[in-house]
Amino acid sequence: MIISLIGPSGSGKSTQAKLIAQKYNLTHLSVGTLFRSEIEKQSSLGQKLKTFVDQGIWAPDELAIEVIKNNIAPITYKNFIIDGFPRVLVQGKMFEEMLKLNGSSLTHIFHLNIPISTIYSRRLKTELVDHTRFSDAGRTDETPEAIANRQNSYDQSIIPILEYYTQKELLTQIDATPSVDIISNSIYQKINSLQNL
């Protein structure tokens, strides 16, 4: 089983991906975490990525695919959930081709649908109540400008992705505004139905 989970920054992708990975015994790959790991290691790949990540600009497709390939190859291209990918349609097509060449295929893709106003409300609540940063540890791209850039890039790229995977009957839209448990159960129901096919 290979599941992809996409949605805007702050939609809860990583939270849901971790829960899905645990329930279905899948390896969890977070593209954002993989990128930041490469940057922290100061690898040659990480140095290339840093310029884009710090500005809230998505990395070039070839760089993104290289990072993902490096992490999927050790698990033989099977049984994983990847969150935050694809970010543009060309990446999705490159990802599918990479899987095909290695005897695998995408099982399903979930889109966490949430308005930007809700994301900002969650961010503010977390910072006020928990006195902690809303973002993942190690992020260097949480300036207002970077956040706005990420959202603008997402808005421009998501429609072709949704249309493409809808046509392929591989996409399910998930309302990401309710509680974590309600969102999870919606995703579990779809995955269970896919397993029963």
MIZA-945894 format. One record per residue (C-alpha): x, y, z. Coordinates in steps of 0.05 Angstrom, whole numbers, plus 5000, padded with zeros to 4 digits. Layout:
BEGIN
XYZ ...
END
This chain:
BEGIN
500050005000 502650694981 498651285006 499852024993 497052565038 496953285013 494153945038 496354655054 501554795107 498254735175 492654265152 494953695198 498253255145 503853005190 499052855248 494452445204 500252105168 503251865234 496551575256 495451225189 502550955189 501450665259 494650355243 496650035178 503949885193 506750355141 513250745139 511851485147 515651965102 514552705112 517353105054 518253725097 521953335151 526352995099 528153665069 529853965137 533953345155 538153435093 539154175110 541154015182 546253505157 548954055111 549553545056 550553794985 543253644972 541354005036 545254625016 541454654950 534754574986 536155095040 535655684992 528655484972 526055255040 528255885077 524256305028 518055875031 519155684957 518254964936 524454614914 525554444841 522253794820 528853424808 531353594878 524853374911 524852714873 532152584891 530652664965 524552214961 528151684920 533851654971 528851495026 524151034988 529550584958 531550285026 524250065038 523849764968 518450244944 513049894985 508350015044 509250745061 505351385069 508352035044 505652705067 506653355032 507753054963 506653164906 506753924910 505854044836 502953584783 509553444747 512253164813 506352704818 507552434749 515052354763 513251994828 508551514793 513751364740 519051234793 514250754829 512550404763 519850294746 520649954814 514549504809 509949924853 504150404843 500350934882 494450644920 490851284937 491852024951 488052425004 487253175002 486153525069 481554085050 481754675098 480955435091 486855875106 482856245160 482255595200 489755465193 491356155221 486356065278 489755415298 496555735294 494356305339 490955845390 497055405395 501755985407 497156315458 495155695497 501355265494 506455825488 509855415434 511155515361 505755225315 511054965268 515354345271 521954395308 527654615265 523555015216 526855645189 521155845143 515956115191 516456855175 509957185152 512957265082 514856525078 508056305102 504656745050 509256484996 507655765014 500155885012 500556254945 504755694915 499855184942 493755544915 496855574845 498954854842 493354464876 487854494824 491554114769 493553584820 486453494844 483653454773 488952954751 488052464808 480452534807 480552324734 484751724753 479851564810 485551584860 483552194901 479052304962 477552994990 477653015066 474553575107 480353765153 476454255197 473653755249 477453415305 483452965292 479452335308 473752515260 478752655204 482452005218 476151595216 474251885149 480951675121 480750985154 473950845123 476650985053 482950575064 478949995090 474450015029 480550004984 483349395020 476749035009 476849134934 
END
